[in-house]
Amino acid sequence: MFDKIITALFICVLGALWFFTRHHEIHHEYRVISYDTFGNKISIDGIRTVFTTHSAAVSFAKHYSEIFPLYNFALESNLPDLRRKFLSIQR
């Protein structure tokens, strides 16, 4: 009887820990940066430059490069410092 109570308590504690520590996706900010033919950073009026997902930013950068063939577009993301350090350690 005592072992069933301990087992149930153990399962409840593990279930609560799992529930409260689930993976939450933290959205990062992605920016599309535009460059002219000389490599200078410029701002083009009327284009969207801030995105919350990577795939949307890449898609818009490709679309902008088709519309504005004389400009180059690059992606910039703001990763937290801790994640940057972690990614540089793994490489």
N, C-alpha and C positions, 0 to 999 in steps of 0.2 A: 504494500500500500504506500509506504513511504517513498519507494523508488519511483512510483508512478507520479507522485506529487512533484518530486524533484525534476523528473523528465518533462512534465507539463510546464513547470516554471521555466526550465531551460529553453523550451521551444517558444514560450511566450516572450522571453527576453530576446532571443535571436530574431523572432518575427518583428518585434518593435524596433530593434536595431536596423534590420533590413529596410523596414518601411521608412524610417526617418533618415536613412543615409542613401536613398536612391540617387541615381545619377541625374543631375539637373543640368541641362545644356545652358551654358552661359553664352549669350550671343555676343560676338565681337563685331566691331565696326569695320567695314571694308570701304575703302575709298578708291575711286577711279581718278587717277592723276593724268592730266593731259600735258603733252610736250609738243612744242613746235618743231620745225625741221632742223633748227639749230640746237635742240636739246634743252631749251629753256622751259621752265614750268609756266604754264599759262592757264587762264580760266576762260572757259567758253560759256557764254550765257545760254541758258535754256537747256542744259543737259543735267541729268541727275548724277550726282557724284557720291552719295553716301548710301550704303546698302547694309543689310543685316545678315545676308547669307552670301557665302562664297560663290555659289553657282549663279546667283543673280548678278553679282558684280562682274563675273567673267563673261556672262552673256551680254550684258550691256557694253562692256569694253569691246567685245567683238563687233557688236552692232554699231558702236560709235566709230570704230576704225573703218567700217564700210561706208558710213555716211560722210565722214571727214577723212579722206585718204591722205591729206597733207599733214595730219597730226598723228602722233604716237600716243598710245594709252597704256598705262601701267596700273597694277593693283597694289594697294598699300593696306596693311591691316594693323590694328592696334592690339597686339597680344600683351597680356600682363607680363611683368618682369619675371615672375616665378616660372611661367610657362616657357618664356624665351630661354631661361637658364636650363630648364629641363630638356628642351629640344636640342640645345647646343651640347649638352652632356651626352645625349644619346647618339649623336653623329660621329 
